């Protein structure tokens, strides 16, 4: 059951989205012989122009909105290499969120401007509403992970009627729970391996919470090599940028947006957006099916924290998939498991409604 606050927030969000998109675009006609759709453009969302790409071989197929991580790590430069084959079965939507990628390059906020999770969720819901109108759909599917999993849960809690399902990957749950578990796991591995430099760095920082934003980066630098040892690497071709995103200007925009978003995420005193994340406080009841896909070797959002969150929620349907030899970042096994859930569990939901 949604709280009165959530109902009020949802109504405000809907009104803002309607105002922002009052020049509604006519839906793409999708008949028995439906045409492909390929659009890349800036869309007005929440008072700023934001970069959105829409690609599919058949616009009659279900629509997936991907929520990238970071929050400054946009997927658009790599989306075709990783997910391009999915365009046979889905219409794929990538979104450079506020403060990231081409959106940052086009609409860079002032250096002292603050991003908030509430603002990001408003913009995401406005985009979902735009997509239902533009593509002639009743609902869409929401997916992806890490920072995107935080944003995704916020969106489906606030406006569940827009979504067939939520498919979270590398689900982040709580500032305190995730950081505490990640730090403890890294210290345990460092001790077991006799990795004195990493152990000294972790013990020098002390356990979270932290006021120093550098500590967040130090922990992530420690998780990456440990995950690499225990997981199967992604194909190198995945991380070759599409030409449009590989120009000096695009690379500079990406890096500047990544820096800006990172500081917004952790805060100058550890008081950024992440410090306020506590998904269980939003309530255990979900009005949409929830499917979580998680790497067994994830040291950023450890599987035990994600599993406790999953076990504590109720949803019309739910499933937790643990993927062996996968870490926090996507690899072939993690992406394949995500695709199977979408095809086997989510597509039937789109046909039934």
C-alpha positions, -999 to +999 in steps of 0.1 A: +000+000+000+014+034-009+016+061+017-003+094+014+031+110+006+037+086-022+002+092-037+007+130-035+042+127-050+029+105-078+001+130-086+026+159-086+049+140-108+022+132-133+012+168-135+048+180-140+052+154-167+020+164-185+031+200-184+066+192-197+053+171-225+022+190-234+032+189-270+025+152-271+040+133-300+016+111-320+022+074-314+041+054-339+016+033-358+022-004-352+001-028-373+005-065-382+036-057-403+051-033-378+080-011-388+113-006-371+119+024-349+152+043-346+152+076-329+180+095-311+172+130-297+169+153-268+136+152-250+124+179-225+121+163-191+119+181-158+128+214-173+159+203-192+167+186-225+178+150-220+193+125-244+172+095-253+177+068-279+149+044-290+158+013-312+139-017-322+133-039-353+095-040-346+078-012-327+050-035-318+073-053-294+075-045-256+095-014-246+124-017-222+137+015-205+173+009-192+185+028-162+223+032-162+245+031-132+270+055-118+249+077-117+272+091-143+280+059-163+257+061-193+250+030-213+244+046-246+280+044-259+280+006-253+243-003-256+244-017-291+274-039-284+259-053-252+221-054-259+218-048-297+206-083-304+176-078-281+161-053-306+145-083-324+123-089-293+121-055-277+122-018-283+152-006-264+154+028-248+186+043-234+185+075-213+214+098-204+202+108-169+206+144-156+242+151-150+255+124-173+267+119-209+251+139-236+225+153-212+253+168-192+270+181-223+238+198-235+223+209-202+252+210-177+239+221-143+258+247-123+286+233-103+268+240-070+235+225-082+223+195-063+209+163-079+183+145-059+169+110-061+134+126-061+142+148-091+157+118-110+127+097-103+104+125-115+123+127-148+123+090-152+085+088-148+081+117-172+102+097-197+081+066-191+049+085-198+065+100-230+074+065-242+039+051-237+025+080-257+052+079-284+051+042-289+014+036-283+019+014-252-001+009-220+031+002-200+068-004-203+094-026-187+121-011-163+155-027-160+193-024-152+213-021-121+236-006-095+226+031-092+199+024-118+184-002-094+180+024-067+162+047-092+142+018-106+127+009-073+118+045-066+100+048-100+080+016-097+070+025-061+058+059-071+040+051-104+034+014-107+007+017-133+034+027-159+053-006-156+047-043-165+076-053-143+109-043-127+140-064-135+168-053-112+204-062-118+231-059-091+204-045-068+216-019-043+194-017-012+207+006+015+235+030+021+244+015+055+238-022+047+255-022+013+286-002+024+290-022+056+287-056+038+310-045+010+337-032+034+336-063+056+338-086+026+369-068+011+386-069+045+379-106+048+393-114+013+424-092+019+431-110+051+426-144+035+449-136+006+475-118+027+469-087+006+486-063+030+483-031+009+446-035+005+441-045+042+461-015+053+441+009+031+408-005+045+419-005+081+433+030+076+398+042+065+380+023+091+345+009+086+317+031+071+299+055+073+325+079+060+327+116+057+356+115+032+344+110-003+377+094-013+369+064+008+341+054-015+365+053-045+391+034-025+366+007-017+355+004-053+391+002-065+396-027-040+364-046-052+373-046-089+404-068-089+389-092-064+357-095-086+379-100-117+396-130-101+364-147-092+342-138-123+343-143-160+352-111-179+329-095-203+339-095-240+363-067-247+341-056-277+314-045-252+336-016-240+344-002-275+324+031-277+301+036-307+316+061-330+291+088-322+302+087-285+339+084-292+347+119-304+369+142-282+338+163-273+317+133-263+345+118-242+350+151-224+313+154-217+312+118-204+342+124-181+329+157-168+295+143-162+309+113-144+329+135-121+299+157-114+276+128-108+301+110-085+303+140-062+265+143-062+263+106-053+288+105-024+287+142-014+317+163-003+312+150+033+297+116+025+263+133+026+253+129-011+223+110-026+236+076-016+236+085+021+198+088+019+192+055+002+171+030+023+148+011+000+131-010+027+118+023+042+097+027+011+076-003+021+077-040+014+047-042-009+053-038-046+024-035-071+044-048-100+063-081-105+099-079-093+127-100-107+163-096-094+194-109-112+225-109-091+261-119-096+274-144-070+307-125-068+293-090-064+313-071-038+296-037-043+260-049-037+267-082-020+242-110-028+233-115+009+220-079+012+200-082-020+186-115-010+174-102+024+157-073+006+141-097-019+128-121+008+112-092+027+091-079-002+057-089-016+049-086-053+024-101-078+053-122-090+089-123-079+121-143-086+157-140-075+184-153-099+219-158-086+245-160-114+277-178-109+310-162-118+295-128-122+303-096-103+288-062-100+295-051-136+278-069-165+293-100-182+278-124-206+263-147-180+246-118-161+232-103-193+220-137-206+202-143-172+186-109-175+174-117-210+159-150-200+139-134-172+126-108-197+117-134-223+103-161-200+087-141-172+081-105-183+070-109-220+039-130-210+029-102-187+029-078-216+006-101-236-018-106-208-026-069-203 
